[in-house]
Amino acid sequence: PEFDRALAAAQRDVADMTLVPLDSHVERFAFAAMEQGPLRGMDALHVGSALASRVDLFVTADRRQAQVARGMGLATELIES
Protein backbone atom coordinates (compact mmCIF):
# COMPACT_ATOMS: atom_id res chain seq x y z
CA PRO A 1 0.00 0.00 0.00
CA GLU A 2 2.76 2.51 0.87
CA PHE A 3 4.63 1.71 -2.33
CA ASP A 4 1.45 2.04 -4.38
CA ARG A 5 0.79 5.51 -2.91
CA ALA A 6 4.36 6.60 -3.56
CA LEU A 7 4.24 5.25 -7.11
CA ALA A 8 0.95 7.03 -7.82
CA ALA A 9 2.36 10.30 -6.47
CA ALA A 10 5.50 9.94 -8.60
CA GLN A 11 3.42 9.22 -11.70
CA ARG A 12 1.33 12.35 -11.08
CA ASP A 13 4.52 14.40 -10.73
CA VAL A 14 5.98 12.99 -13.95
CA ALA A 15 2.75 13.68 -15.82
CA ASP A 16 3.17 17.38 -15.00
CA MET A 17 6.77 17.51 -16.25
CA THR A 18 8.06 18.65 -19.60
CA LEU A 19 10.83 16.62 -21.21
CA VAL A 20 13.66 18.87 -22.36
CA PRO A 21 15.76 17.36 -25.16
CA LEU A 22 19.50 17.39 -24.61
CA ASP A 23 20.57 19.57 -27.51
CA SER A 24 23.36 22.03 -28.26
CA HIS A 25 21.54 24.86 -26.43
CA VAL A 26 21.29 22.86 -23.22
CA GLU A 27 24.89 21.75 -23.63
CA ARG A 28 26.17 25.33 -24.02
CA PHE A 29 24.19 26.50 -21.00
CA ALA A 30 25.47 23.53 -18.98
CA PHE A 31 29.09 24.32 -19.80
CA ALA A 32 28.49 27.96 -18.93
CA ALA A 33 27.01 26.85 -15.60
CA MET A 34 30.12 24.77 -14.88
CA GLU A 35 32.25 27.85 -15.51
CA GLN A 36 30.23 29.76 -12.90
CA GLY A 37 30.87 27.36 -10.05
CA PRO A 38 31.82 23.84 -9.01
CA LEU A 39 28.91 21.78 -10.36
CA ARG A 40 28.79 18.12 -11.27
CA GLY A 41 27.79 17.30 -14.82
CA MET A 42 24.18 16.32 -14.11
CA ASP A 43 23.65 19.38 -11.91
CA ALA A 44 24.96 21.59 -14.70
CA LEU A 45 22.66 19.85 -17.19
CA HIS A 46 19.69 20.60 -14.94
CA VAL A 47 20.62 24.29 -14.87
CA GLY A 48 21.25 24.24 -18.62
CA SER A 49 17.89 22.61 -19.27
CA ALA A 50 16.13 25.21 -17.13
CA LEU A 51 17.85 28.05 -18.97
CA ALA A 52 17.12 26.59 -22.40
CA SER A 53 13.47 26.06 -21.41
CA ARG A 54 13.11 29.54 -19.94
CA VAL A 55 11.47 28.21 -16.80
CA ASP A 56 9.68 30.58 -14.44
CA LEU A 57 11.25 29.04 -11.34
CA PHE A 58 14.17 26.68 -10.76
CA VAL A 59 13.79 24.60 -7.58
CA THR A 60 16.70 22.72 -6.03
CA ALA A 61 17.95 21.35 -2.72
CA ASP A 62 21.59 21.88 -3.74
CA ARG A 63 23.16 25.13 -2.47
CA ARG A 64 25.87 25.29 -5.13
CA GLN A 65 23.38 24.60 -7.90
CA ALA A 66 21.07 27.30 -6.53
CA GLN A 67 23.93 29.80 -6.38
CA VAL A 68 24.95 29.11 -9.97
CA ALA A 69 21.35 29.16 -11.22
CA ARG A 70 20.75 32.54 -9.55
CA GLY A 71 24.01 33.85 -10.94
CA MET A 72 22.85 32.90 -14.42
CA GLY A 73 19.58 34.78 -14.02
CA LEU A 74 17.18 32.02 -13.01
CA ALA A 75 14.58 32.75 -10.36
CA THR A 76 15.58 30.07 -7.88
CA GLU A 77 14.08 28.48 -4.78
CA LEU A 78 16.38 26.54 -2.48
CA ILE A 79 14.60 23.82 -0.52
CA GLU A 80 16.28 23.23 2.81
CA SER A 81 15.56 20.32 5.10
C-alpha positions as CSV (number, residue, x, y, z in Angstrom):
1,P,0.0,0.0,0.0
2,E,2.8,2.5,0.9
3,F,4.6,1.7,-2.3
4,D,1.5,2.0,-4.4
5,R,0.8,5.5,-2.9
6,A,4.4,6.6,-3.6
7,L,4.2,5.3,-7.1
8,A,0.9,7.0,-7.8
9,A,2.4,10.3,-6.5
10,A,5.5,9.9,-8.6
11,Q,3.4,9.2,-11.7
12,R,1.3,12.4,-11.1
13,D,4.5,14.4,-10.7
14,V,6.0,13.0,-13.9
15,A,2.7,13.7,-15.8
16,D,3.2,17.4,-15.0
17,M,6.8,17.5,-16.3
18,T,8.1,18.6,-19.6
19,L,10.8,16.6,-21.2
20,V,13.7,18.9,-22.4
21,P,15.8,17.4,-25.2
22,L,19.5,17.4,-24.6
23,D,20.6,19.6,-27.5
24,S,23.4,22.0,-28.3
25,H,21.5,24.9,-26.4
26,V,21.3,22.9,-23.2
27,E,24.9,21.8,-23.6
28,R,26.2,25.3,-24.0
29,F,24.2,26.5,-21.0
30,A,25.5,23.5,-19.0
31,F,29.1,24.3,-19.8
32,A,28.5,28.0,-18.9
33,A,27.0,26.8,-15.6
34,M,30.1,24.8,-14.9
35,E,32.3,27.8,-15.5
36,Q,30.2,29.8,-12.9
37,G,30.9,27.4,-10.0
38,P,31.8,23.8,-9.0
39,L,28.9,21.8,-10.4
40,R,28.8,18.1,-11.3
41,G,27.8,17.3,-14.8
42,M,24.2,16.3,-14.1
43,D,23.7,19.4,-11.9
44,A,25.0,21.6,-14.7
45,L,22.7,19.9,-17.2
46,H,19.7,20.6,-14.9
47,V,20.6,24.3,-14.9
48,G,21.3,24.2,-18.6
49,S,17.9,22.6,-19.3
50,A,16.1,25.2,-17.1
51,L,17.8,28.1,-19.0
52,A,17.1,26.6,-22.4
53,S,13.5,26.1,-21.4
54,R,13.1,29.5,-19.9
55,V,11.5,28.2,-16.8
56,D,9.7,30.6,-14.4
57,L,11.3,29.0,-11.3
58,F,14.2,26.7,-10.8
59,V,13.8,24.6,-7.6
60,T,16.7,22.7,-6.0
61,A,17.9,21.4,-2.7
62,D,21.6,21.9,-3.7
63,R,23.2,25.1,-2.5
64,R,25.9,25.3,-5.1
65,Q,23.4,24.6,-7.9
66,A,21.1,27.3,-6.5
67,Q,23.9,29.8,-6.4
68,V,25.0,29.1,-10.0
69,A,21.4,29.2,-11.2
70,R,20.7,32.5,-9.5
71,G,24.0,33.8,-10.9
72,M,22.8,32.9,-14.4
73,G,19.6,34.8,-14.0
74,L,17.2,32.0,-13.0
75,A,14.6,32.8,-10.4
76,T,15.6,30.1,-7.9
77,E,14.1,28.5,-4.8
78,L,16.4,26.5,-2.5
79,I,14.6,23.8,-0.5
80,E,16.3,23.2,2.8
81,S,15.6,20.3,5.1
